Amino acid sequence: MGDTLELMEQFATALEQASDNESARQAAREIEELVEEFDEIAERSDAVGNPTPEVAQDLAKKFLKRRAEVLGRISSATTRARSLDEGSLLESLEHLGKSWSTIP
């Protein structure tokens, strides 16, 4: 969970830097680099399996605030980044979304 949140924070930071087409293309490159790391986390999660309900609840409590903060950052930055309508950034967001969705 900690590794996933770290990647989410890197994703949020990359997105937050997208303010024009040039910076959006740079953000897209950074996001594409994160896709592989999200894939690795998904593979590790599959290998380990789902935590027990008690462990899952403890993890949720432990990371609740940090997770909520980063999801808020991602939501705001995604809305702003999509408004730039930069193709490479939109493609990167789609790639990352597919990779992220495989993490349990």
C-alpha positions in Angstrom: 0.0 0.0 0.0 2.8 2.4 0.8 4.5 1.7 -2.6 1.2 2.3 -4.4 0.7 5.6 -2.6 4.2 6.7 -3.4 3.5 6.1 -7.1 0.2 7.9 -6.8 2.0 10.9 -5.3 4.5 10.8 -8.2 1.6 10.6 -10.7 -0.2 13.6 -9.0 3.0 15.7 -9.1 3.5 14.9 -12.8 0.0 15.9 -13.6 0.1 19.0 -11.5 3.0 20.3 -13.6 0.9 20.1 -16.8 -0.1 23.7 -17.5 0.4 24.0 -21.3 1.0 21.6 -24.2 4.8 21.4 -23.7 4.5 20.6 -20.0 1.7 18.2 -20.7 3.9 16.3 -23.0 6.6 16.2 -20.3 4.0 15.0 -17.8 3.0 12.3 -20.3 6.6 11.0 -20.5 6.8 10.9 -16.7 3.4 9.1 -16.4 4.5 6.5 -19.0 7.5 5.7 -16.8 5.2 5.1 -13.9 3.0 2.6 -15.8 5.7 -0.1 -15.6 6.1 0.5 -11.8 2.3 0.2 -11.3 2.5 -3.1 -13.3 5.2 -4.4 -11.0 3.1 -3.6 -7.9 0.1 -5.4 -9.5 2.3 -8.5 -10.1 3.6 -8.4 -6.5 0.1 -8.0 -5.2 -1.1 -11.0 -7.2 1.8 -13.1 -5.9 1.1 -12.2 -2.3 -2.7 -12.4 -2.5 -5.3 -10.4 -0.8 -4.7 -9.6 2.9 -7.0 -10.8 5.6 -10.0 -8.6 6.3 -8.3 -7.5 9.6 -5.0 -6.6 7.8 -6.9 -4.8 5.0 -8.8 -2.7 7.6 -5.6 -1.9 9.5 -4.0 -0.8 6.2 -7.0 1.3 5.3 -6.9 3.1 8.6 -3.1 3.6 8.5 -3.2 5.2 5.0 -6.6 6.8 5.0 -5.5 10.4 5.3 -2.6 10.1 2.8 -4.7 8.2 0.3 -7.5 10.8 0.5 -5.1 13.6 0.0 -3.4 12.1 -3.0 -6.7 11.1 -4.6 -7.8 14.7 -4.2 -4.7 16.0 -5.9 -5.1 13.5 -8.7 -8.7 14.4 -9.3 -8.0 18.1 -9.5 -4.9 17.7 -11.6 -6.7 15.2 -14.0 -9.5 17.6 -14.6 -7.1 20.4 -15.4 -4.8 18.2 -17.5 -7.7 16.9 -19.6 -8.7 20.4 -20.4 -5.4 20.9 -22.2 -6.5 18.2 -24.7 -2.9 17.1 -25.3 -3.1 13.7 -27.1 0.1 12.2 -25.6 -1.1 13.1 -22.1 -4.5 11.7 -22.6 -3.0 8.4 -23.9 -0.7 8.3 -20.9 -3.6 8.7 -18.5 -5.4 5.9 -20.3 -2.3 3.6 -20.0 -1.9 4.4 -16.3 -5.6 3.9 -15.6 -5.5 0.4 -17.1 -2.3 -0.5 -15.1 -3.6 1.0 -11.9 -6.9 -0.9 -12.2 -5.1 -4.2 -12.0 -3.9 -3.4 -8.5 -6.2 -5.1 -5.9 
